[in-house]
Amino acid sequence: MTQVGQYVYDVIVIGAGAAGIGVAVALKHAGIENFRILDRQRVGESFDRWPAETRFITPSFPTNSIGMLDLNSIAIGVSPGYSLEVEHPTGQEYASHLRGVSQFFELPVQEGVDVQCIDQAKSLFQITTSSETLFATHVIWAAGEFQYPRRHGFPGCEHCMHTATVPSFAELKGEEFIVIGGSESGVDAAFHLSSNDKSVRLFDNAQPWEDESSDPSVSLSPCTLERMREEWFEEQVELLPNTPIASVDRVDVGYEVRAVDGRVFRTSTRPLYAGGFSGSHLLIENMFELRGDGFPLLTENDESSLVPGMFLCGPLVRHDHHIFCFIYKYRQRFAVVAKAIATSLGLPAEELETYRRWGMYLDDLSCCGEECVC
């Protein structure tokens, strides 16, 4: 499409990770061809940056033949369990899987393109990048959160190393470590450190390993709970639940970690902070209203409630109390977004109905939120 001499895309997708690649495949299935995917590095870069030892907590298994998708698939007909031949992929392995999916579906990815700002004028979005200015009638923000670790939380947080920035736990120097944060990332760090015969003190504001919710977005996954029962974990890791941290200070002999209850814990190694992620949506905060919990406020089609035509895909998606932070959750919304955009373009997108059969078209949230009874 052109408008007054300028080329206009139907859709620009920002981010070429699991969400960006997955929703792009859905766009093609919806009959949309005039789109581009932009990434400031390359396809799967965030997964490439995972610590070397970190693996998916969701298992991969090729179950397509019986009408069920691999939990870590982002498109119908593909399975990282099949292509990688591993059950719990590393980040680096999954990144290679995403690149394979992108090539198979011949997705129009532009790598090395840094989006600097997005403006809206009338019915068009103007996307200013490091190399050019692009125009589109719709934008899908799928930049994720891993490359935006939360670096605040208490005074002295800057003295800690965020777990998302650790290249390899095996390469960390020292014999004893403090890990602040007992959710998935914190336990993952403690697990790998203890497996290398390191002593670990693991702090958390609550006690997530005792949470009774069956939703792994809230409580620890079965994979993580199983790893906590390993002999070396129980011997090498001291759990300190209900111990919020007040501050971290740099001292001559190392670091002092002060708890809210007044206790002081000393360590000669830099504390690790598993404090979660701020999220990439803060880069375009003018495009979204925010909920009370700081996440973007979305319509039923995952469109910005503030700026029509701006959509969100990925782990930042929230609806009421429903959290879509795992691949097998947020992939269920790809078809919802693709259908909404196709409808605005006058396309029937009939092929997207296939997504329902594969559990990838969740447009009725009333069926969500059920707890396991046993």
N, C-alpha and C positions, 0 to 999 in steps of 0.2 A: 504494500500500500504506500502511496506517496501523498504528500500534502504540501503544496506550495514549494515544490522542488526538494523536499526532504523525505527520506525514506522512513516509513513508520512500521514498526513491527507490531504484530498482534499481541505478542507477549515477550517480555524479557524476564528470564529467571535469574535471580542473583544467588549464586552458590552452586557448586557442582559436587556436593556430597551426597549422602544417601537420600535426603529430601529432594534436592534439586534434580538429581538424575531420575529418581522415581517419578516425580510429578511431570518431568519432561516426557517420559515414556507414556504417561496417561494423556498428555496433550496430543501426542501423535495418534494415540488410539481414539481420541475425540475428533480427529480429522483436522487438527490445527498444525499447519506446516510452517507458517510465517513467524518463527520465534527464534530466540537465541538464548544460550546459557552462558553467563559470565562468571568467571572465577579468578580471584586475584593470584592464585597459585596454579594448581592443577587439579584434575578430578581426584577426589578422595584425600586431599591434603590433610584434613583434620585427623583422619584415621592414621595416616602416615606418621603423625606427630604423637600418637599414643606412646606411653612408655613401652619399651621393647617386650616386656613380659606380660603386659595387660592383654587379656582376651575377652571376647564377648561372654557375658554371663548367660545369654540366651543361646540354646543349642541350635545348631544347623543340622538338618537332615533332609535328604531329597524325597519329599512325600508328594510330589506333583502327580504321580501315577494313581493316587487314590483321592485326588481332588482336594488336597490340602497344601498350602504353601509352606515352605521352609520359613521359620519364624524370622529369619534375617534377610529374606528376599524383599526386594523393593519393586519387583515387576513380575507379572504373570509369566510363567514358563522358565524362570531362572531360579537357581538355587546355589548359594555359596557352599552349602554342604556337598553338592555334586561337583562344582567347578574347582573348589579348593581341596576337597577330600579331607577336611578337618571338621570336627564338631563344634569347637569353640575357637573361631578364627582370632588371630592377632589383628591389631589395627592395620599393620602393613599388609597382611594377607587380604583383609577386606577392601583396602584401597585398591589393590590389584583387581579384585572382583568388580568393583564399581567401574574401573577403566574398561574392563572387558564388556560389561553391560552397555556402557556408552558407545563402544565401538560396534557391538552387535546391532544395536538399534539405530546406528548412524546418527547420533544426536549432534546438533549444531553447537558444540562447545567452543568457546573462546577462552583460552587459558592465559594467565598473566595479565588480566585486565582488572585493574583496581577501580571499583566504583567509589567516586569521591563524594557525590551528592545526588539526590533525586529531587526534582522539583515537578510541580504539576501546574500546567497552564491550560485552562478550560478542560478539554477532554483528553489531553495528551500528557504523558509523563516524559520529562526530559532527564535522561540518565547521563550524567557527566562522569567520564572515566579518565584514567591516566593517559589514554591515547586518542579518544574521540568522544563526541556527544551523540547519543542514540535517542530515538524517540519511540514510544510504544503506547498503545491504548490500555494495556494491562501490565502490571508488574507482580511477580511472585517472589517474595523475600524468603529465601531458603538458605540463608548464610549460617544457620545453626548457632552453637554456643561454645564449642570446645576451645576455640581460639580466643575466647573472651573470658578467661578465668576471673572469678571474684577475688579481688585483692584487698578487700576491707572486711571488717567484722569486729575488730577490737584494736586498741592502740598497740602499735608495734607489729602489726600484721605484715608490714613490709620486710621484717626480719626473717619471715618464713619463706620457704620455697613451696609454691603451689604444686600439688601432685601432677597437674596437667603439664607441667614444664619439665618433668623428670625424664631424661632420655632413657635411662635404664636404672632400675633399683639396685641391680647387682653391682653397678659401678659407683654407687654412693660410698664415700669413705666414712669410716667410723664403725663402732661396735654397738652403740646404743642410740636409739632414736625416739623422738616424741612425734606422734602423729595427731593432729588436731582435726577432728571430724570423723565420726564413726559410721558414715553411710558407705555406699558401694566403693567409692574411690579411696576412702580412708582404710577400709578393711583390705582392699586390694593391695595398698601400699604395705600394710602390716603383714599381710600374707607373704609377699615376695621378700620383704626384709627378713622375716623370721625363717623363711625357707633357706636363706643364706646365713643362718645361725646368728642373726642380729637380735639384740634385745629391743623390744618396742613397748612404749607406753602409749595406749590409744585412748584419747579423750573424746567425749561427746556430751552435748548439752542434755541429751536424753539417754535412751537405751534402745537404739533401733534393732539390735539383734534379739530383743525380746518383744518387739511389736507384733501384735496378733493379726494385723491386716493381711489379707491374702493378695493385695495389690502390690506387686514389686516396685511400683512407682513410689510407694509409701514406706514399705518395709524392705528388709534385705531379701535378695533372691535366694531360692533354694541352693543354687550353685555356691553362693557366698557363704551361706550358713553351713554348708557341707565342708567348705574349706576351713572354716573356723574350728571344726572338730578334728583337724589334722593334729597329730601328736606334737609336732614342732610348734604349731601355732599356740596350742594350749600351754606349752612350756615356755615359749619365748615372748609371748604377748601378754601384757598386763592391761586388762580392760578397766577404764575409769569412767563409768557412766554417770550421768547427771552431774557433770563437772564442767560447767561453762568456763571459758577462759576470759580473764579480765584484761590481760596484757602480756606482751612478750618484750623483753628487754635484752639488748646486747651487753654482755659484761666481759671482763677480761678473760675469764676461763671458758666462755662460751655464751650460753643463753639462759635467761631465767623466764620460766613460764609461770605466770601467776594466775591461779584460779579465782573465781568470784568469791569462794568461801575463805580466801586468804592463804591457802596453801601455796607454797612455792616449789616448783620442780626445776631442777637444773640439768642441763645437757651440754655436752661439748660439741655436738653436731647441730647444724641448722635445723630447726623444727620444720616438719612438713605440714602444710595446710591443705586439707581436703574440704575446702569451703564452697564448692560448687562453682557456678558460672553466672556472670552478669547477663550474658546473652547479646547477640549481635543487633537485636532490635533497637538498642539504645543509640545506634548509629543513625537511625532514621526515626527518632522518637517523635518528631513532628508529624509523622504519618499515622500514628496510632494513639488512640486513647488508651490509658492503662487501667487495669483492674486494681482492686485494693491490694492485691498481692504483688503488683508490679509487672504482671504479664499483660501482653496486648489484649485489648477488648475486641472481640471478633463477632461478626454476624454468623448466622447458621451455616454460611458457605465459606467460612474462614477468611472473610473479607474484612478489611479495616472498617470499623464503625464510623471513622472520621473521614477517610478518603476512599471513595468508591473506585474500584479498579486495582487497589493495592491488596494483595492476598498474602497470607502467611502459611508456610509449610515447614514441618519439622518439629523438634522437641520442645519448642516454645508454645505450641498450641495448647490452649486451655479452654474448656467450656464448663461453666459452673464449677463443680468439684472434680471434673474429669481431667486427668493429666495424660497427655499424649506424648510422653517423653521417650518411649522406646520405638524402635523401627517398626515392630509389628503393630504398634498402636497408631503412629502418625501416618503410616502407609495407607490406612483405611480412609484417610481424608484426601488422598491424591485425586480420586475420581470426583469427589465433591467439588474441588476447586476447578478441575478440568471441565466438568459439566457446566458450572456457572459461567466460565469464560466462553465455552463453546456456545451456550445459549445466547450470550450477549453478542456473539458474532453471527448468529443465525444458523448455526450448525446443529444438526440433530444429535450427534454424538452417540448414536445407538450402540456402538461397540463397547461403550463404557458399562453397559448392563452386564457384560460378562464379569466385570469386577465384583458384582454382588455374589456371584456363585463362588468366587474365590476368597470371600471374606475381606475384600478390599474396597468396599463401598459402604461406609458407615454413615448414613445420613439420618438415622433415627437413634438419638442418644438415650432414649428411654430404656433401652435394653442394657445399658452400661451400669456399672456400680454394684453388681451382685457379688457377695462374698462367698468363698468356699465354706461349706458347712462342716467338712471334715477332710 
